[in-house]
């Protein structure tokens, strides 16, 4: 593996952003796919555009985005670091086809992918691992591995067979566990490119990983960042997530931020998402104290400028999770029953005249 440690300069390296289109949407001609199974019942996108974007020398984001009007559910971004002999992947995508598209884009460098870093355990960042070489090293925060063990072997989503943007009839869903874990911090070296991996504390999940490339002033946020897409808080900790955002906003060591969902951005984009979480927390606290149910609290929340973000109706799931946090019953796993109740009430109230 391409991990020889060498001296690394910490000076800022600012590069103009370039883009190389490497793939476009695969469009299903079949009927609309079935609901995803997440609270709210969002249907998976049928058109997903992908782009390999140069961020700095040897550092890329592989961006995925659904067509306008479709759900961003499980349409996530990857990262790529190019070393002298091999490639480092960041995340594995939410469908087998997503991973195949990423690996096809990486072929232009003529080097093997020898390692994948997972930003957290949610399926939209791990199910593509089946498409990577067998035995590849997989790195994750230790609690992410624990959560993945609890998943067992989930069923294969039926829409993979009918929606070419996600998979085909031969694809089988499997959880492939990390082979290396860390608790607080670890560093990797791809030639003279240092890659730092940090656990910031609880945020979007109990075991998020932030991946920094110091010399490029780039940070891969995983789902600590959603830019222009409504965050999905199924197993997060809103108050802690806000604190992590505040810490990142004060960090002077990077400029370029790659979110788990949405376009490449910067601190102003993270600040926008942080403000969404703060609005949710403030309204949720008031509603909880007043004895208002989470579904009604979500329906009564004026989202303002955030109402135009993709998947704005995630507010119901987010509010249900926040209520568990406010009650002191929150844990690392999603309470699907509570979320489904909140979504049903939210939808009923939103349909009412």
N, C-alpha and C positions, 0 to 999 in steps of 0.2 A: 504494500500500500504506500501511497505517496504521502508520507507523513514525517519526513525528515525535518527536524527542527533547525531553523536557521534564524539569524538575527532579523528582526522586523522593525522597520522605521514606523513611528507613530505619527509622522507628519500627515497633515490633511492631503488628500488626493481628490480633487474635485474634477469630475469629468462631465462633459455634456452627455445628456441622455440620448441614446440611439435606439433604434428598434429594428428588428429583423423579423418579418412575418414568416412563420414556419408552419402554420397550419390554420385551417379555417374550420368553420362549423361543419359538423356532420349532421345532416338534417334527416329526421325520421319521417317517412311518408306514411307511417302507420297512424292509427288513431292515437289521440292523446294518451300518454302513459297513465297508469293508475297512480293514486295518491302515494306520496312518499312514505307514509307511516309516521311522520313526525306530527306532533300536535299542530293543528291548523290545516293539515292535509295538503300542503303545497305539492303540486305536480312537478316532477323533475323537468328541467329544460330539454327541449328537443333541438335547440341550436346553441352551440357553444363555440365561441371564437377563441383562438389561442394565439399567443405572440411571445417570442423570445426577445426580451428587452435587455439591452446592454446598460448596465448601471455604472460600471467602472471597469478598468482592465481586469479581465478574468472573473468578473462578477455579473451574474445575470438573474433576472426574474423571468419565470415562465408564467405568463398571466393568462387566466381563463375568465371569460365573461359570457354570460348568457345573453341571448338576443333581448332587445327591449321588450318589456311587457311580460317576460318569463321570470320564474323564480330563480334566485341565486342559490337555492338549497343545494348544498354539497358541491358547488362550483368554486373550487378553491385554487389558490396560487401555489406554485413551486418556487424553489430557488436553485441556483447552480453556481458552483465555484470551480474554476478550471485550474488544475495543477499541472506540473510538467509532465506527469505520467498518467494521471487519472482525474476523475471528476467526483465532486461531492454534490449529492442531491439533498435538497431541503424539502421534506414532505413528499408524499407519494400519490396524492390525488384521491378523489371520491368515487372514481369508477375505473375499471380496467382500461377503457379506451383513453381516459385522461392520461394515465401513466404511459400507455403506448405512444401517445402523441408527444409527451415530454421526452421519452427516450429516443424517439425518432429525431426530434430537434437536437438532442445532445450528440447524435452521431456525427454531426458536422465537425466536431472537434477531434474525431478519430482516436478517442481515448475511452477506456471503460469507466463506468460508474462503480466505484469501489465501496461507497458508504452512503447511507441515507440517515439524515437527522430528522426525527419527528418532533414537531412543535407541541403536539398533545395527542390524545388518544381518540378523538372523534373520528367517525368513519370517513368523513370527507377529506381526511389527511392521511389515512392509513390503508384503505382497501386496495389501492394500486400497488401495494408491495408485492402482490402475486406476480406482477409483470417484471420485477427486477430479477437479476441473476440469483439462482439458488445459493444460499450460504453467504449472501452479502452482509456486511456489518451494518447493523441498525442501532442507532443511538437514540436514547430518550431519557428524560428525567425519570427517576426511579418510581415515582407515583404513577406516571403514565403507564409504565409496564404493568404495575399492579392492576390498574383499571382495565388494561387490555386482557389480562388473564381472566378477569371476571366476565368478559364478553363470551367466552367459550367459542363455539363455531357458529356464527349467525347464519340464517338462511340467505340464499342468493336472491337479491331483489328481482322480481319477475320482469321489470321493465328493461333490464339489461338486454334481454333477448329480442325486444321489439324496438328499442331506441338506440340507433347506432352512435349517438353522441355519448353513450355510456358504456356499451359493451356489445356482446353478441351471444348467441345461444350456447356457445361452448364455455363461456366464462363461469367460474365458480367462485363464490365468496369464501375467503379464508382469512382468519386473523393470524398474522405472522408476527411473533413477539420480538421485541428488541433483544439484541445480543449483548449490548453494552449499556449500562445506565450510569448516571451521575446524580449527585445530590444537589450541590450548589453551583458548581462551575467545572468546566473542563475546556481545554484548548486543543485544537487540531492545527496542523500546518501542512499546507499544500504548496510546496516550494517555499517562496518567501511570503505567502499569503497566510496570515494568522486568522483563524476562525474561532471566536470565543462563544461558548454556549453557557447561558446562565439561567438559573431558576429565579424568577423575580418575586416568588411568593405566590399565594393563591390569586387568581385573576379570572380568566375565562374558564379555567379548570383548576384542579388541585395541583397539576403537574406541568404547567406551561414551560416552554423553553424559548428563550430569546436568543437569536443567532446574530452575532455582530461580526462584521468584517472591518476592523479598525482602520486599516490604511485606506480603505475605500469610503469610509464614513457612511457605511450602509448597515442597516439593521433589518432583519427579517422578524416580523412581529408574531407570525402565526395568527391565531384568532384573538390575540390581545388587540389587534387592529382590524376594523371593518371600515372601509372608506367608501362612502356613498351607498352603503348597504346596511340595513338595520342589523345591529348585532343580535345574535341568537344566544340567549343566556339560559341554556338548558341545565348546565351543571357548573355555573360560575358563582362568583361571590362579588356582588356589585360594589360594596363599600371598598373591598380590597382591590378590585379591578380599577376603581377610580384612583386609588393611592398609587398603584403601579403606573398608571398613565401620567400622574403628576410627576413622579420620579423621572420618567422618560422625557417629559417635556422640559425638564430642567437639565438634562444631560447635554453637555456641549460637544460631545465627541462624535456625533453623527448628524447627517443632514437628510439622507435618503431613507425612506421607510417603506418596506414592502409589507402590506397587510395580508392577512389570510384570505381576505375577500375584498375585491375592488382594485382600483388602479394604484400604481406606485404614487406615493405622495410624500408629505413632510409633516412637520409638527403641527401645522395649522389643521391638517386633516385629522390627526390624532386628537387635537383639542376639540374638534367638532364632535367626534365620537364620544370623547370624555364628557362633553356637555349633554349629550343624549343620555348617558348613564346617570349623570347628576340629576337631570330632569325626572327620570324614572324613579330614582331614589327619593327625591323630595316629595313627589306626588304620592308615591307608594307609602311613605311614612305617614303622611297625613291621612290617607285613605285607610290604612291599617289601624291607626289610632281611633278613627271614627267608626270602625266596625264594618266598613264597606268590603264586599267580596273582591277578590283579585280580578275576576272577569269584569265586574262593573267598574272597578278602578281603572282598568285598561281602557274600557269604552269611554270613560269620562275624561281621560287625559287628552289635553290639546297638544298634539305633537308639534304644531307650528311648522317650522322649516324642515323638520325631520319627517314630516308626513309624505314628502316626495321621495324619500329613500326607498330603494327596492325592498320588498317584503316588510312594509311598515306594520302589517298585522301581527308580526312577531311580538308586538307589545304585550299581548295576552300571555304568551308563554313566559316572557320576561317578567311580567308582574307576578305570576304564580311562583316562580323561583324566588323572587325578591321577598314574597310573603313568607316563604320557608326560612329565609335568612332573618327576617324580622322576628319570627316566632322562635328563633334559636334551634330549629329542627333541621337546618340545612346540612347536607352531607355531600360527599363527592359524586353521588349518583343523582340522576334526574328523577324527580317524582312525576312520572308520566300521568298518573291518575289525576293529580292536582292540576297539572298543566292542561289535560284534556277537558276537565271541568271548566277551567277558566276560559279556554278557547271557545267552548260551546256557549257559555254565557255571553262572552264578548260578541260572538257572531249573532246571537239572538238579539242582543240589544242594538247592534249596529243595523240590523234589518228592520227594527221597529220604527214606525213613523214618528 
